[in-house]
Amino acid sequence: MNACSRPRILIARAVFPEIVDRLALHFEVEANAPDDIWPRAEFIRRLQGKQGVFTTGGERIDAELLAACPDLRICANMAVGYNNFDVPAMTAAGVLATNAPGVLTETTADMGFALLMAAARRVAESEHFLRAGKWDRWAYDMLIGQDVHGSTLGIIGMGRIGQAIARRGALGFGMKVIYHNRSRLPEADEAAVGARYVGKDELLKTADHVMLVVPYSKESHHTIGAAELALMKPTATLVNIARGGIVDDAALAQALREGRIAAAGLDVFEGEPRVHPDLLTVPNVVLTPHIGSATVPTRRAMAALAADNLIGYLTQGKPVTPLNPEVMAAGT
Ligand code: GLV
């Protein structure tokens, strides 16, 4: 195949140089080494004549963009979540969507526990207290928190990551694990991860710690708002490692400020990278900038999987993790 006939792809954000080099073995690549955030019109302009795009979860792919980019055949997300994709519009346009499931499961579950531990044991508040020079004595109630081991963990969303969190809770921390999900797991899977299915209200009322791992959709928008927070125990913590918009951040900030729940750990935010200003001023919340999958091996594996999808589909018609395989069946 001569260089001119090779498919052309766009890499929307900076990624590991070796991934760019690997893609360049197969494609004419336009990369984004400076990691500019292109305005949408520029993104669409750069997509002209491209058959593939490597996205990272922040680039919206919808009917309007697809109509403006008729050469596009595949969008490969370097993320397991794909709420930036309008998959039905992509299917209608004959464009394949792929995501990066599996490779980040354990790393993201670790992050859920990091935030849970930090929130329940007030790790971030304690660090700020110490750095501010406020530690001048021992006190029986200084920065006193809640136990994680032996408590009841409520997981909302029981996909791969939810199940990895359940295993950590049940096997590692001796927790009683309850969960709520659109559909109940088969009994054998429940037994394998040590979790019991309950209704959402029961979970919120019973859990000492609530962990959100549900994908974002119109249906899951504000899964946790003022009414749900009101059901939780005043000693409870809430952890969101799923997506911004699953929690009503303003209602959460108010609940934290009023001590209606004890603490929260958030890795994702409505309208990120902006963070609701009220969250920045309440002390009992640990805030991290969407780093759930951010370890070197996992980010490498996610980028490699997105690259495998582009290479597999554009060179052999065989993507690894397609979201709308019907596009291939339709022969488009
Ligand atoms: C990260 O948020 C992902 O969806 O992979």
Boltz pocket constraint, residues with backbone or C-beta under 6 A from the ligand:
constraints:
  - pocket:
      binder: B
      contacts: [[A, 57], [A, 78], [A, 79], [A, 80], [A, 81], [A, 82], [A, 100], [A, 104], [A, 241], [A, 242], [A, 292], [A, 293]]
      max_distance: 6.0
